[in-house]
């Protein structure tokens, strides 16, 4: 189109230009509306996909946990049974070990009984009160072991500190003289008792005291032998003597069962991951599949419509730019400006667009 075709044209050119601009605005509006609709559909589809993904993950996690819980319950029951059988076995073994100890230390225990009877006889024949036939007497008057020495130290502490200080603190006036008196009385009383018993049992019965020492030495050796024999039997790892085969057989079966359940659990979880998981997800995604497909189809349709509207906008814009904008300027490319030019041509009796444009510029100054 030549330059004179627009600028030298009459009012009909402006009407044609107005139609082109109206068409452009129409397609811009359609394009914008379709863009909003497309965006809304995209968000709705994404929201549904996200919800499906979250539900799928939650259901898969729950199903996996349910499988694990079912197998763990059976494993736990089997382990509980193993624990009970082991407890019964240990109880039976302890009884059998105790019986074996009783049998294999019978002679030593008989020897111990005879030595204890001999000790009682010495006390009786020596007219020493049988009341003194105890660990405290032997520790104080015939100490042999570290345990006896500890008892001696304890008695010294009791006699020289606990009793006199206790009597002084709770029963006597708070005076140094009474504290000294408490010590003197305690030492005299307990010392006198000690010397009396020593004189009665050791000084006047030296032969009996010597026999008592000899018998106690034999008793200590006997106790050591019994303890060593007992320790040896308890440390013996050979359980064939105790008849525990039934327990061992049951334990082997239970342990094999626990291993079998653990393998089945692993197999079931693998099958779930490889097959069942996909089926569960497909079932969830298939619930509203038609609705989601309809939304996607609608989105595709709106996308194509918006694309076509954009192409129309582009074509109209290029056409207007070629036909009118190059001659009249961009500032005139609006419906308001064109209406103003049409109004000027009617009111000012302008014959051409060029005259109307010049008049509009003059009027706007």
C-alpha positions in Angstrom: 0.0 0.0 0.0 1.4 3.5 -1.0 1.7 6.4 1.4 -1.3 8.3 -0.1 -3.6 5.3 0.5 -3.8 6.1 4.3 -2.9 9.7 4.7 -4.9 10.8 1.6 -7.8 8.4 2.3 -11.1 9.6 3.7 -13.2 8.6 6.7 -13.7 5.1 5.3 -10.0 4.5 6.0 -10.5 5.4 9.6 -13.5 3.1 9.9 -11.4 0.2 8.4 -8.6 1.1 10.8 -11.1 1.1 13.7 -12.3 -2.4 12.7 -8.7 -3.7 12.6 -8.0 -2.2 16.1 -11.2 -3.6 17.5 -10.3 -7.0 16.1 -6.9 -6.8 17.8 -8.3 -5.8 21.1 -10.9 -8.6 20.9 -8.1 -11.2 20.3 -6.0 -9.7 23.1 -8.9 -10.1 25.5 -9.5 -13.7 24.3 -5.8 -14.5 24.7 -5.6 -13.1 28.2 -8.8 -14.9 29.3 -7.5 -18.2 27.9 -4.1 -17.7 29.5 -5.8 -17.3 32.9 -7.9 -20.4 32.3 -4.8 -22.4 31.2 -2.9 -21.4 34.3 -5.9 -22.3 36.6 -6.1 -25.7 34.9 -2.4 -26.3 35.2 -2.6 -25.5 39.0 -5.6 -27.8 39.4 -3.9 -30.7 37.6 -0.7 -30.2 39.6 -2.7 -30.1 42.8 -4.4 -33.4 42.0 -1.1 -35.0 41.0 0.5 -33.8 44.2 -2.4 -35.1 46.3 -2.2 -38.5 44.5 1.6 -38.6 45.0 1.2 -37.9 48.8 -1.6 -40.5 49.1 0.4 -43.1 47.2 3.4 -42.6 49.4 1.3 -42.8 52.6 -0.5 -45.9 51.5 2.7 -47.6 50.3 4.4 -46.8 53.6 1.4 -48.1 55.6 1.2 -51.3 53.6 5.0 -51.9 54.0 4.8 -51.3 57.7 1.8 -53.7 58.0 3.8 -56.4 56.2 6.8 -55.8 58.5 4.6 -55.7 61.6 3.0 -59.1 60.7 6.3 -60.9 60.3 7.9 -59.1 63.3 5.0 -60.3 65.4 5.6 -63.9 64.4 9.4 -63.5 64.9 8.8 -62.0 68.3 6.5 -64.9 69.3 9.2 -67.4 68.2 11.9 -65.5 70.1 9.7 -65.4 73.2 9.3 -69.2 72.9 13.1 -69.6 72.5 13.6 -67.5 75.6 11.1 -69.7 77.6 12.7 -72.9 76.4 16.2 -71.6 77.3 14.9 -70.7 80.7 13.5 -74.2 81.2 16.7 -75.7 79.9 18.8 -73.6 82.4 16.5 -74.5 85.2 16.8 -78.2 84.4 20.5 -77.9 83.9 20.9 -76.1 87.3 19.0 -78.8 89.0 21.1 -81.5 87.3 24.3 -79.6 88.1 23.3 -79.3 91.7 22.5 -83.0 91.8 25.9 -83.8 90.2 27.7 -81.6 92.7 25.8 -83.3 95.5 26.9 -86.7 94.2 30.5 -85.9 93.4 31.1 -84.0 96.7 29.3 -86.5 98.8 32.5 -87.9 100.4 33.8 -84.3 101.0 30.5 -83.3 102.6 30.5 -86.4 104.8 34.1 -85.5 105.8 32.9 -82.0 106.6 30.0 -83.4 108.8 32.5 -85.7 110.6 34.9 -82.8 111.3 32.0 -80.6 112.6 31.0 -83.4 114.9 34.6 -83.9 116.0 34.7 -80.1 116.7 31.5 -80.3 118.8 32.9 -83.3 120.7 36.1 -81.4 121.5 34.0 -78.5 122.9 31.9 -80.9 124.9 34.8 -82.9 126.3 36.7 -79.8 127.2 33.7 -78.3 128.9 33.9 -75.3 126.6 30.4 -73.8 126.1 29.1 -74.9 122.7 27.8 -71.3 122.3 31.4 -70.4 121.4 31.5 -72.8 118.5 30.9 -70.0 115.9 32.8 -67.8 113.4 33.0 -64.8 115.7 34.8 -66.8 118.4 37.2 -68.4 116.0 37.9 -65.0 114.4 38.7 -63.3 117.7 40.6 -66.1 119.4 42.0 -68.2 116.6 42.3 -66.0 113.5 43.5 -67.6 110.3 42.2 -65.8 107.3 41.8 -62.3 106.0 38.1 -62.5 106.8 39.0 -63.3 110.4 41.3 -60.2 110.6 38.5 -58.0 109.2 36.2 -59.3 111.9 38.9 -58.5 114.5 39.3 -54.9 113.2 35.5 -54.5 113.2 35.3 -55.6 116.9 38.2 -53.2 117.8 36.4 -50.3 116.1 33.2 -51.2 117.9 34.8 -51.5 121.3 37.2 -48.5 121.1 35.0 -46.1 119.3 31.3 -46.9 118.6 30.2 -48.1 122.0 32.1 -45.6 124.3 31.3 -42.6 122.0 27.7 -43.8 121.7 27.2 -44.2 125.4 28.8 -40.9 126.1 26.8 -39.0 123.5 23.4 -40.5 124.3 23.6 -41.3 128.1 26.3 -39.2 129.8 26.8 -35.5 130.5 29.0 -33.8 127.8 32.3 -33.7 129.7 35.8 -35.0 128.8 35.9 -36.9 132.1 32.8 -38.8 131.2 34.2 -39.6 127.8 37.3 -41.0 129.4 35.2 -42.8 131.9 33.1 -44.3 129.1 36.3 -45.5 127.3 37.7 -47.0 130.6 34.5 -48.8 131.4 34.1 -50.2 127.9 37.7 -51.4 127.7 37.6 -52.9 131.1 34.2 -54.7 130.5 35.0 -56.0 127.0 38.6 -56.6 127.8 37.7 -58.6 130.9 35.1 -60.6 128.9 37.8 -61.3 126.2 40.4 -62.4 128.8 37.9 -64.5 130.6 36.9 -66.4 127.5 40.6 -66.7 126.4 41.5 -68.1 129.8 38.6 -70.5 129.8 39.1 -71.8 126.3 42.8 -71.4 125.5 44.9 -71.1 128.7 43.1 -73.9 130.6 42.5 -76.0 127.6 45.6 -75.6 125.5 45.4 -79.2 124.2 41.7 -78.6 123.2 42.6 -75.3 121.6 45.3 -77.1 119.6 42.8 -79.8 118.5 40.3 -77.1 117.6 42.9 -75.3 115.4 43.8 -78.6 113.7 40.2 -79.5 113.0 39.5 -76.0 111.7 42.5 -76.3 109.4 41.0 -79.6 108.1 37.6 -77.9 107.7 39.1 -75.0 105.7 40.9 -77.5 103.4 37.7 -79.5 103.1 35.7 -76.3 102.2 38.4 -75.4 99.7 38.1 -78.8 98.0 34.3 -78.6 97.9 34.4 -75.1 96.4 37.0 -76.2 93.8 35.0 -79.3 92.9 31.8 -77.2 92.6 33.5 -74.6 90.5 34.9 -77.3 88.2 31.5 -78.9 87.7 29.8 -75.6 87.0 32.5 -74.6 84.4 32.2 -78.0 82.6 30.7 -77.2 79.2 29.8 -80.8 78.4 26.0 -81.0 78.8 25.7 -84.6 77.6 25.4 -85.7 81.3 22.3 -83.8 82.0 19.8 -85.1 79.5 19.0 -81.8 77.8 18.7 -83.2 74.2 15.0 -82.5 74.0 15.5 -78.8 74.8 18.4 -78.5 72.3 16.2 -80.1 69.6 13.4 -77.7 70.3 15.7 -74.7 70.3 17.2 -75.7 67.0 13.7 -76.0 65.5 12.7 -72.6 66.9 15.8 -70.9 65.7 15.3 -72.4 62.2 11.7 -71.2 62.3 12.9 -67.7 63.2 15.4 -67.7 60.4 12.7 -69.0 58.0 10.3 -66.2 59.0 13.0 -63.6 58.6 13.7 -64.9 55.1 10.0 -64.9 54.2 9.8 -61.3 55.5 12.6 -60.3 53.2 11.0 -62.1 50.3 7.6 -60.5 51.0 9.1 -57.0 51.2 10.9 -57.6 47.9 7.7 -58.8 46.2 5.9 -55.8 47.6 8.6 -53.4 46.2 8.7 -55.2 42.8 5.0 -55.9 42.2 2.5 -55.1 44.8 3.7 -51.5 45.2 3.0 -50.7 41.6 -0.4 -52.3 41.8 -1.3 -50.2 44.8 -0.2 -47.0 43.2 -2.0 -47.9 39.9 -5.2 -48.5 42.0 -5.0 -45.2 43.7 -4.2 -43.3 40.5 -7.1 -45.1 38.7 -9.8 -43.8 41.0 -10.3 -40.4 39.4 -8.3 -41.1 36.2 -11.2 -40.0 33.9 -11.5 -36.7 35.7 -7.8 -36.0 35.5 -7.8 -37.0 31.8 -10.7 -34.7 31.2 -8.8 -31.9 32.9 -5.7 -32.6 30.8 -7.8 -32.7 27.6 -9.5 -29.4 28.5 -6.0 -27.9 29.3 -4.7 -29.0 25.9 -7.8 -27.5 24.1 -7.4 -24.2 26.0 -3.7 -24.2 25.3 -4.3 -24.6 21.5 -7.1 -21.9 21.6 -4.8 -19.5 23.5 -2.0 -20.3 21.0 -4.4 -19.5 18.1 -5.5 -16.3 19.8 -1.9 -15.2 20.2 -1.3 -15.9 16.6 -4.3 -13.8 15.7 -2.9 -11.0 17.9 0.4 -11.2 16.2 -1.1 -11.2 12.7 -3.4 -8.3 13.5 -0.5 -6.4 15.1 1.7 -6.9 12.0 -1.1 -6.0 9.7 -1.9 -2.8 11.6 1.8 -1.9 11.8 2.2 -2.3 8.0 -1.1 -0.6 7.0 -1.5 2.2 9.5 1.3 2.6 12.2 4.0 3.3 9.7 2.0 6.3 8.3 0.2 7.6 11.4 2.6 6.8 14.3 2.1 4.5 17.2 0.5 7.2 19.4 -2.5 7.1 17.1 -2.9 3.3 17.3 -5.8 3.3 19.7 -9.6 3.2 19.4 -9.9 6.5 21.3 -7.5 8.3 18.8 -9.3 6.8 15.8 -12.7 7.9 17.2 -11.3 11.4 17.7 -10.0 11.5 14.1 -13.4 10.4 12.8 -15.1 13.1 15.0 -12.7 15.8 13.6 -13.3 14.7 10.0 -17.1 15.1 10.6 -17.0 18.3 12.5 -14.1 20.1 10.8 -15.1 19.0 7.2 -11.7 17.4 6.6 -11.4 15.5 3.4 -8.4 13.3 4.2 -6.9 11.5 7.2 -3.8 13.7 6.8 -6.0 16.9 7.3 -7.8 15.3 10.3 -4.4 14.3 11.8 -3.0 17.9 11.4 -6.2 19.4 12.8 -6.0 17.0 15.9 -2.4 18.1 16.5 -3.5 21.8 16.2 -6.4 21.3 18.6 -4.3 19.5 21.2 -1.7 22.3 21.4 
